[in-house]
Amino acid sequence: MKKIMIFLVLMVFVAVNLPQGALAEVKVGILAKRGAPKCMQKWGAMGAYLTEQIGDKVKIVPLKFEAIEPAVAGGKVDFVLANSAFYVGLEKKMGVKAVATLINSRKGNALSEFGGVILVKADSPIQNLADISGKKFMVVKKSSFGGAQMAWRLLMDNGINPETDCAEFMMGSKHDNVVLAVLNGVCEVGSVRSDTMERMADEGTINMADFRIINQVEGDFPFVHSTRLYPEWPMAACAQTDQAITDKLVTALKSMD
């Protein structure tokens, strides 16, 4: 099998009493932060691998930001992989339980953390966080942890409310859209998660030299970022998910390489 460059490290979790019975199809909902096609490109191989390993068909279900909660609430997925902010809310409201944590393998680095990036065009007069006040600012979605909330916290800590202190506050729906909006002058400042720009550059969509990072943090982390680092995405079992299916999936994830 072609080596899958996305790995999951198992967490210790408390088993819950869940209904028993085999599932004809196991649905794994995944936050499609760059859109459904990119999501399937990244995660499709994992679905095929898990299908082979657990003996039940595993279907990857790309979900938009606004579709995560309804999909879990409506029982449309059995597992969900999304950012930590989503997980905290889903655990409290709907009883999901974490079974694994994403390890993002990129360019030989196994990363269990990620950060937020605040970007401008290379020739922008914006030099620091204070300069963002009064400018056109775009995030991915308010619910995007890496594409909004991390930068939001940083700006608020520095006395800037993106919604009220910027000339215009916009949402791009996808990380790629925000980067391209900055490049094309639709907005003056954008916020995306770390590794978005490097992926787009690797794909030939952008040139990193056309951008500059505001409040860039130096260190060993291999991708540009403006904020502190936060834990990567948890994978969670939904409340209705058969415990036997969860156990099989966890075992299969352990053997991924």
N, C-alpha and C positions, 0 to 999 in steps of 0.2 A: 504494500500500500504506500502510495506517495506520502512522504512525511508531512504530517500536519503541523503547521507552524504556529498553531495556537494550542496552548497547553492549559490544563486545569489542575490545580492542586487541591486535594481534598481537605475539608475542614472537619473538625469534630462537631457533631450536631446531635441533638436529642431527638430520638424517634418519637413520632406522635401516632396515636391510634387513627388509622385511616382505613377506609373501606377496602375490602379485598376483591380480587377478581381481575382477570386478564383484560388488557386493553388491545383492541385491534390496531390502534395507531397511537403512538406517543407523540404529542405535539410540544415542541420546544419553542416558545416565543422568545425572540431576540430583538432587542432594541436596534432598529435599522438606522443608526445615526448618520449614515451616508446614503441612505435610500435602499430599497429592496434589492436591486441587482447587485450592488456592492456587498450587501449582507449575505446573499446566497453565494456569491463568489468566495467570501471569506469563510462561511460556516457550512456550506453544502457538503464538503468532504467529511466533516464531523458527523453530520446526519447519516451519511452512508455508512461510516464506520460504526456508529452506535447501533444502527439497524442490524448490521452483521453480527455484532457482539451480543446484543441482548435478545435477539430472536423475535422482536416486535418491530414493525416499521416505525422509524423515527422521522418525523416531518419537521423541518425547520420552518418556522412561521415568522417572517420579518414583520416587525410592528413599528409604526410611527410612534413618536413620543406620546401623542394624545390617545393612542390605542392600547397602551400597556395596561392601565387599570381596568378598562372595560373588558379586555380579553381575559384577565385573571378573574374578575368578578363574575363574568358570564361563563366560566368554566371552559373557555375555548382553547386553553393551553394547559398542559400538565406540569411544565417547568417554564421558568422565565429567567432570562439572562439580561440584566439591565444594570444601570449604574447604582451606586450605593444609596443615593437619595431616593430612588424608586424603591429599593429594597426595604429601607426603613419604613416607608409609608405602607407598603404591601404587607409587611410583617405585622404591623400594628392593626391595619384595617381588615386584612383578609387571611391572616394566619399562615403566610408562606414561611418555609423553613429553608435556610441556607444549607446546601449540601456540598458546594465547591466554590472556589474563587478563581477567577480568570488570571492566568499568567500570560502576559502579552509577549510573545517571542518575536523580536524585531531586530534584524541585522546582528544576530548572534547574542542578543541581550534578552534574558528572561526577566521581565519586569512585573512586579506586583503592585506598582503604584503608577499614577498618572497625574498630570497637572493641567492647568488652564493657560491658554496663550492669548495675549492681547496684542493684536497686530495692526500695523499701519503700512501704507506704501513707503518705499525707501526714501522718497523725496518729500515726505510729509513734514510739516513744521512741528508736528506733535512730538515732543521729546520725553515727556514723563507723564505720570498719572494725572497730575494736576491739569495738564493741558487738555485732557479728555473732556473736561467740563465745557459745555457749549458746542460740542461737536456732534456729528451724526454717528450714532453708535448702534452696531448690530450684533445680536447674539443668535444662537441657533434656535432655542426655545427657552422659555423661563424654566421649564422642567429639566433642561439639559444640565447635568452636573458639571461636566467638563467644558461645555460650550456656553455656559451662562453663569451658573451659581458660584463657581470658584472665583471667576473674575469679579462678579458682583460683590462677593464678600471682601475681596481685596480693595475694590473701589470704595465701598462703604466704610471700611476701616481707615480709608484716607479722606473721608469727608465728602465723597461724591456719590450721589444717588443717580444711577444711569437713567432712570425713568424721568426724573424731574430736573436734573442738572444738565442733561445733554440736549442739544438743539432738536434732535429727533431720535427716538428709540425704536428700533426695528427688530424683527425676527426673520431669519432666513430659512427655517425649517430643517435644513441639512447643513452639516459642517462645511462641505464643499461650497455651498451657495454663499456662505459668509466670506470665505476666502476670496472668491471671485467677485463678490460685491465690493470688497476693499480694493481689489486690483482694478476694477472698472469704474471706481469713483462713485458707486451708488451710496456708499457710506465712507466715513473717514477712519473709523476704528471698528475692529471686529473682535469677537471672542470665539475661540474654538478649543477643542481638547488637544493635548499634546499628541504628537505623531501624525496629526491630520495633514499639516503642511508638508512634512517629509514624504508621506505616502503620495500626495498629489504631485510632488516634485519627481518622485520615482516613476510615476505614471506619465510624466511629461506634460501634465496639465498646467503647472506653474513653474516659475523659476524662483528659488528662494531669495535670490539677490534682488528681486523686485519688492521685497518686504523688509520691514524692520520690526523688531519685537520690543514692546514697551515694558519696562521693569524686568528685563530678562534676568533670570536667576542662573548664576554660574554654579557648576558642580559636576558630579559624575554622571548625572542623568543624561542619557544620550540624545534627548530631543529638546528643542527650544521650549521654554515655558516661562510664564510670568508669575505664577502663584506657587504656593507651597504644594507638595505632593500629597495625594490622597490614595487610599486603598483602591485597587482595581475592582471590577464588577463581580458581585456574587451570582452564582446560579442557585435558584431556589425551587423547591418542590411546592406546588400549590396544595391547598388544604385537602382537595378531593383526590389527590394522586395516590394510587395504590402503593402501599409501602414496599411490596415485592418488586414493583417496577422501579421505584426509587433505588432499592438495594442493587438491582441489576445495572442500572445506569451508573451508579457510583462505582461499582466494581469495574465497569467498562472504562470509565474516565481514569481510573487508577492505572490502567494498562496502556493508555495513549502514549505514543512516542513519535 
